[in-house]
Amino acid sequence: MPTQSPNLTPWARSGLALLCLLLAVSVGVRIYAYRQQSESGTAVREAADAHVDLGEGVLLPRSVARHRSVQVSSCCEAASVDFVQASPYGSDPSLVGAPRPNDHVFYVYRGWNLGSRFATASLNAIYFTRRAYARLAMQKTPATDDMAVKIILPADCNASPDDVLAALRREARSSD
């Protein structure tokens, strides 16, 4: 009795087609990135450029990126600002700083307010997305030393994380 190979189900064919398409896109992106890199000759911005991006074009030197108390005009108490590593390989960002039970905690990455819920997962997703893009574009990994800002607002404070960031940016500009 002759044996025949079994036919692939539609789901298996679709999965195989998707894998082939992803392989073709990956190879195409790598070829494009290699050609762009060799033609332009420009260096890619390295992650370890020794600055923390606060958004709106304000860069804070990493050497002064440590715990700060930032006074916001609409608050009686100062907001606590810490700089945390935006990587799953560093310490847990939720363990940095000591919020009181009713304090509000926000995370900001490159000027983007990530909120407080699932902020660690958002930081990890951003980290892996940037690493994947760098790998596909054959760049140096830009996300290895990125820092995020952890803002702890007192419970009775009505200010937003944007208000605290604006005060932090003013403080960073005045120190330059």
C-alpha positions in Angstrom: 0.0 0.0 0.0 1.6 3.3 -1.0 1.8 6.0 1.7 1.0 9.6 1.0 2.0 12.5 3.1 -0.9 14.0 5.0 -2.3 17.3 3.7 -1.7 20.3 5.9 -4.7 21.8 7.6 -5.5 25.4 6.7 -4.3 26.6 10.1 -0.9 24.8 9.6 -0.6 26.3 6.1 -1.4 29.8 7.4 1.2 29.4 10.2 3.8 28.2 7.8 3.1 31.1 5.4 3.3 33.6 8.3 6.7 32.2 9.4 8.0 32.4 5.8 6.7 36.0 5.5 8.4 37.0 8.8 11.7 35.4 7.6 11.5 37.4 4.4 10.7 40.7 6.2 13.6 40.1 8.6 16.1 39.5 5.9 14.8 42.5 3.9 15.1 44.8 6.9 18.6 43.6 7.6 19.7 44.2 4.0 18.1 47.6 4.0 19.7 48.6 7.3 23.1 47.3 6.2 22.9 49.4 3.0 21.8 52.5 4.8 24.5 52.2 7.4 27.3 51.6 4.9 26.0 54.4 2.5 25.5 57.1 5.1 28.4 56.4 7.3 26.8 58.1 10.3 27.1 56.6 13.7 24.0 55.5 15.5 23.2 57.2 18.8 24.5 55.0 21.5 22.4 54.4 24.6 25.2 55.0 27.0 25.4 58.7 26.0 25.3 59.5 29.7 22.0 61.4 29.7 18.5 60.8 30.9 15.8 62.1 28.6 13.1 64.1 30.5 11.2 64.9 27.3 10.8 68.2 25.4 14.5 68.1 24.5 15.8 68.3 28.1 18.6 65.9 28.9 19.8 65.4 32.4 23.3 64.1 32.9 23.3 60.6 34.4 25.9 61.7 37.0 23.2 63.9 38.7 20.3 61.5 38.1 19.6 60.5 41.6 16.8 61.0 44.2 15.4 64.5 44.2 12.6 66.3 45.9 10.8 68.6 43.5 8.5 71.3 44.8 5.4 71.8 42.7 3.4 75.0 43.2 0.1 73.3 43.8 1.4 71.0 46.6 2.3 71.6 50.2 4.8 68.8 50.2 7.5 68.2 47.7 7.2 65.3 45.2 9.7 62.6 45.3 11.6 61.8 42.1 13.8 58.8 41.6 15.5 57.5 38.5 15.0 53.8 37.8 16.5 51.5 35.1 14.1 50.8 32.2 15.2 47.2 31.9 14.0 43.9 33.2 17.6 43.0 34.2 17.9 45.8 36.8 16.3 46.1 40.2 12.5 46.2 40.4 11.4 49.9 39.9 8.6 49.4 42.3 11.1 48.9 45.2 12.8 52.3 44.6 11.5 55.1 46.8 9.1 54.7 49.7 5.6 55.8 49.0 3.2 56.1 51.8 -0.1 54.1 51.6 -2.2 56.8 49.9 0.5 58.4 47.7 0.2 58.4 44.0 3.0 56.7 42.0 3.7 57.4 38.3 6.4 56.3 35.9 7.6 58.5 33.0 9.9 57.3 30.2 11.3 59.8 27.7 8.5 62.2 28.5 5.7 59.5 28.2 3.6 59.1 31.3 3.2 55.3 31.8 0.9 55.7 34.8 1.2 53.4 37.7 -0.7 50.3 36.7 1.4 47.9 34.8 4.2 50.4 34.5 6.9 47.8 35.0 5.4 45.7 32.2 5.3 48.8 30.0 8.9 49.5 30.7 9.8 45.9 29.8 7.8 46.0 26.6 9.5 49.3 25.6 12.9 47.8 26.4 12.3 44.6 24.3 10.8 46.5 21.4 13.7 48.9 21.2 16.2 46.0 21.4 14.3 44.1 18.7 14.3 47.1 16.4 18.0 47.7 17.1 18.8 44.0 16.2 16.7 44.1 13.0 18.4 47.4 12.0 21.8 46.1 13.0 22.4 48.9 15.4 24.0 48.9 18.8 21.4 48.2 21.5 20.0 51.6 22.5 17.9 50.5 25.4 20.5 48.9 27.7 21.2 52.0 29.9 17.9 53.8 29.6 16.4 55.4 32.7 12.8 56.1 33.6 11.5 58.6 36.2 9.5 57.4 39.1 7.4 60.2 40.6 5.7 59.8 44.0 3.1 62.5 44.7 1.8 63.0 48.2 -1.8 61.9 48.8 -3.1 65.5 49.3 -1.4 66.8 46.2 -3.5 67.6 43.1 -0.6 68.0 40.7 -0.2 65.8 37.7 3.0 64.0 36.8 3.4 66.5 33.9 3.5 69.3 36.5 6.3 67.5 38.3 8.2 66.9 35.1 7.8 70.5 34.1 9.3 71.6 37.5 12.1 69.0 37.1 12.9 70.3 33.6 13.0 73.9 34.9 15.4 72.7 37.6 17.6 70.8 35.1 17.7 73.9 32.8 18.6 76.2 35.6 21.5 73.9 36.7 23.1 74.0 33.2 
